[in-house]
């Protein structure tokens, strides 16, 4: 551990306030998502724990607030904080899983595209170009409305819009790596194309992948929130943060602002934290930006 | 006569350039055309290396000497011609048939920084060709022991085997590259400018190591270089290339003492010497090397040759054996016309 703490990476990290802030935010959210049920008093989806009498309680510090419900309650008497904690788990699960799926698919296609070039490359990259000419929200929205909703569909839709970023990043790095003589050396050594890709190209394109993955998680959480807000995302039984905002939005103009505002703020800080940390990684791991 | 380790006949390598079909599409005179530009890097090269022999390929940048080396190593597919390794024609072998040939033929690369995978440990780099040969039949431990022995032979210790390439200097990295080539005990090592990226003081160490290994393992080298002093130090015979053609091949002493082709003469006179007594008047050649995309007809050197005459533009000279054992491609040394006039 000591060599890492004294490394240049650790040194730059300590001096980079946004990075420290971003990762602190992420650490808090990660703790919340992992320990979630232990932190809050109520399981918002266990109907037996809900008190209808406690519906629409404002946050605890306002007049009429209740000490048991720090951020107030919604129309069914659900604790907003508890809903956020549970919702964050679903949002994080969707964001991370979609990232993993699109990373696998996009990286594979990017490696093939960059390594083989020619027709393979043209086909994959033209599909990517066509897809990039539409806003990713539009594609996801179209898929969700055409093929139905649910967590699995959300994951498929996010993967379908997310692979492009990986494919293009990996293709670019692959193109620059396969120029280098160590790839020729591997060929002279007698390695097959697959062995060269797995043993030599992939490890050398990992750095940009890590950076892209960080930012993508934030993007996916946002897209999922938007889909759920528009009513084509996750079902009401598995409410993500976006769905909480939507639910609260219905009563926003009755002066009950806390049911939508707090989940909204939470999404904002979550994505903000991810992006701060992602930017730091990008600056740190990309030698061209030094 | 023993079988040559390497015999190359009429090797041609042409690269299509100018991008894919859509980038090349042109609309001219009412016709849609996709002209294909072809870069003629190597235009019919012959060479042969006997067991234990060191042959050097020299020439200026872009003359195709590295392409010859990499085509023989089958990094590039030859466009035409025959490559015989130990008597076996390998020029059209597929990947699987090529793998056993790799046991006889290995390569050392020019750039000691780019030729080692930065994410691999040195012991894995060194043993990679051996591992590709043995597959799973050898245990990881046995491979590692071999790697340490190889590193020891090139002057690196066992403790360094677990490090990554960036922890080594240029000279040490080139030793790692040599150990890698040695791992399958090849008969022939193709060395593509192996010392040109190194300091002069390190160059001598690496060259001496290569020569020691030749004696120890009975290696042959095809040694590509633009540095005539390096070539003079190690080569038994030398091939001079210009614009993808072999213009002269001769033993080292013949080439340095009695160069025949005008280009060889110019090349030798351009090499800097410290000793004033050895300094010859420089033969200046003017102009630029013609583009390999549009080769001149006739002799390729005629556009810059101070001795060019009308026949040079009309007819491309073939590489011909000379009475002293060398070979020259120049109409001034045409043996058939000499024979005819005699």
Contacts between the chains, C-beta under 8 A, distances in Angstrom:
chain1	res1	chain2	res2	distance
A	118	B	20	7.7
A	122	B	20	6.7
A	180	B	114	4.4
A	180	B	115	7.7
A	181	B	109	4.5
A	181	B	110	7.0
A	181	B	111	5.5
A	181	B	114	4.5
A	181	B	115	3.9
A	182	B	114	6.3
A	182	B	115	5.4
A	182	B	116	5.8
A	182	B	117	4.5
A	182	B	118	7.9
A	184	B	70	7.0
A	184	B	73	8.0
A	184	B	75	4.9
A	184	B	107	7.8
A	184	B	109	7.0
A	184	B	115	7.7
A	185	B	107	7.1
A	185	B	109	6.0
A	185	B	115	5.3
A	185	B	116	7.7
A	185	B	128	7.9
A	185	B	177	7.6
A	185	B	180	7.1
A	186	B	117	7.6
A	186	B	128	6.9
A	187	B	74	7.8
A	187	B	75	5.6
A	188	B	73	5.2
A	188	B	74	7.8
A	188	B	75	6.6
A	188	B	102	6.7
A	188	B	105	7.8
A	188	B	106	6.3
A	188	B	107	4.6
A	188	B	129	7.3
A	189	B	102	6.9
A	189	B	128	4.7
A	189	B	129	3.9
A	189	B	132	5.1
A	189	B	180	7.5
A	190	B	98	7.3
A	190	B	99	4.6
A	190	B	102	4.1
A	190	B	129	6.2
A	190	B	132	3.8
A	190	B	133	6.5
A	191	B	128	7.3
A	191	B	132	5.5
A	192	B	95	6.4
A	193	B	95	7.9
A	195	B	132	7.7
A	199	B	117	8.0
A	199	B	120	7.9
A	200	B	117	5.3
A	200	B	119	7.9
A	200	B	120	7.8
A	203	B	117	7.7
A	203	B	119	4.1
A	203	B	120	7.9
A	204	B	117	7.1
A	204	B	118	6.9
A	204	B	119	5.8
